[in-house]
Every structure is written in structure tokens, then in C-alpha cells.
């Protein structure tokens, strides 16, 4: 996806002399409540749904200009050009992309044995990245009385990118936090989506056993210039207050949380989601999470207005290590309907039926899925008492 280069954002660019990179320090991207953009942000009305020259927010400009420079400097494992993309025929609307280099060049996943595995400083972690890989420090101003102070988040390139602008959001890496979702990390992820004017900027989280490849707390963020099924998929409420919904639609059933904007509503969402992921982690249940602008819960459609932010949570079977020989591995983006494909042969031959089979093989068996649903509904009920 071509995003215009904004030459005004020079503060997030590396100096021309490589020796000066470390001395420059990490620039701050400081934002206030007024930059969390809650007006309806829509896809352009054209046949393909692919944005042309969409307006950029200050956040988009900072990410894209700095990310583009790092790509030009060769700091990634491979050069990411325009990816061959197709929408698979069928009812789901899978967006498949051929990304051979990621399948070949990405770092080998760490040896993970448990969803609750402790952080190991001897393994690769984000304290070991090169200085040039860090774009900036995301820092929210405490501009409202009683507002929760947001911890600083480092925004760095993913050196094996899925798509344009693929970054990692890493909360205070020196703390050595394992890959277990925390409120501050989720809040930063939701606010990053709100800081963007692009309807296709998404954020996600893979737990250990849910194909997280590094056991050091991080979220993914990236731009995808295509609608995804989960943006407007219909849902049914699971509690009287409508705080927890169930997405029954394909590609995979999941739990839906929704916020209409920053403030108490967003804080309540963060609390509910993290209570759910704490339950899953404590019970050794792997999970994936996806944050996107989306429609109100209920009887919606793929063309419904993107009025707020949807957070979708999937509980799934644990999968430790990359499974070779499959067209794709099932993690946060695949469950949402975005399929990065490893080989040209699979890209050419993959059908919706085959994709659904791969995804559904990773889901919990029905009895366990029902048990998880009952537990999450009970957590919401406790909160409402």
C-alpha cells in the first residue's frame, strides 16, 4: 500500500550517519485525548475498497515516514514491496496475500511449552534490537482529571513484516514482561487504532501457544488496505448489559467487546478484556486478539458504519512452534480473515473451504468452548453485581 511520505516528520527519522543512531536517543510521540479520533472513519466507496490517497493523522505520518526510511536503509530481513493480493471467492471474504519472504526469512520461534511460561532474558527479546529499529516512544499526556496514567510504549519495526507499516508495540521492555496481556498494553493498542485516520490500521495480540514467537510482551500493529469480515460481522449479546457479545460468523466464532470512544467506556473495555485473557492464561488456554475499527455489535453487515472499536478475542488450541507444510499458520490476522500465504502454489490453489478447515482445526472442541463461554459470561456478571 502506497502511503505518502511526509517530509515534515523529520524528528522520527534516523540521522544520515549510522554512528549517530544510538546517540540520538528515542524520540517521543506525545498525544492527548483530542487526537483519539472517534468520528466515523469509512472505507472509500469504490469497487475494490482499497484506499487511494487517504488523509493521514499525525500518528500515521510518524509511523509511515519512519517505517519507510527503515525499509530504505535495509533494517528489515527483506524488502517488502506491493504484495500480490486476492479476495477468495465465497461468503467469508478472506483477504489472501502472497508473502513468500516472511515464510522463509522470519526469525525462528522460541521454544514455548506453556501459555504461562516466564520471561527468559537469555532468549531473544526486545531489549536486544538494534537502535535503528525503534521508531519512537508512544506517550499519552495525562490531560483529564482522574485519567489512568498510560505507561510508555516503544513502537519498533517488525523486521519480518506482514504488510506495510507493520510495527510492534512494546511496553517498557526493560521490565522483562512475559507475553501475557496487561491493561496498559491493551489500552495502548486500542488508542493506537484511534490515533489513526486509516480504517485499515489494526492491532493484535498472540498469546504463548497462540503463535507468539517471542516471549516478551508485545502487540502487533499494521496497515491492510482491505475490509475484513470481523469489522461488521453480526453478533449476539451474552449478558443483559450487552458488554460481551458472541460472533458466530465465519471465519471463526469469537467473543466481541466494543467501545464507542475514549474515557470510562474504553477503560471498562480494557478491564473486561484483560479479565477474560487472565482467565484463559491461568487455565492454560491459548488465545488471539484483534483490534479494529468496526460497527456496533448486533445485527450488522459488512458495509455497516465503523462507529467505534471492536476487540475480538478467540480461545483456541495451543500450538507450539511453526507448522511447516501448511498454506498459513493460524494466529491473530488469520482468525480475522487476513491470510498471509507462504508459497505461490498455495496462493494460487487455496480455496475458502480449505482455509476454513485450517482455521477450524485450531479451535477448541465444542465442550471446552462452551465451558470458556460460561466462564467469561460469569466474569461479566460478577463485574455487574
Secondary structure, 3 states (H helix, E strand, C coil): CCCCCCCCCHHHCCCCCHHHHHHHCCCEEEECHHHCCCCCCCCCCCCCCCCCCCCCCHHHHHHHHHHHHHHHCCCCCCCCCCCCEEECCCCCCCEEEECHHHHHHCCCCCCCCCCCCCCCCCCCCCCCCCHHHEEEEEEECCCCCCCCCCCCEEEEECCCCCCCCCEEEEECHHHCCCCCCCHHHHHHHHHHHHHCCCCCEEEEEECCCECCCCCCCCEEEEECCCCCHHHCCCCEECCCCCCCEEECCCCCCEEEEEECCCCHHHHHHHHHHHHHHHHHHHCCCEEEEEEEEECCCCCCCCCCCCCEEEEEEEEECCECCCCCCCCCCCCHHHHHCEEEECCHHHHHHCCHHHHHHHHHCCECCHHHHHHHHHHHHHHHHHHHC
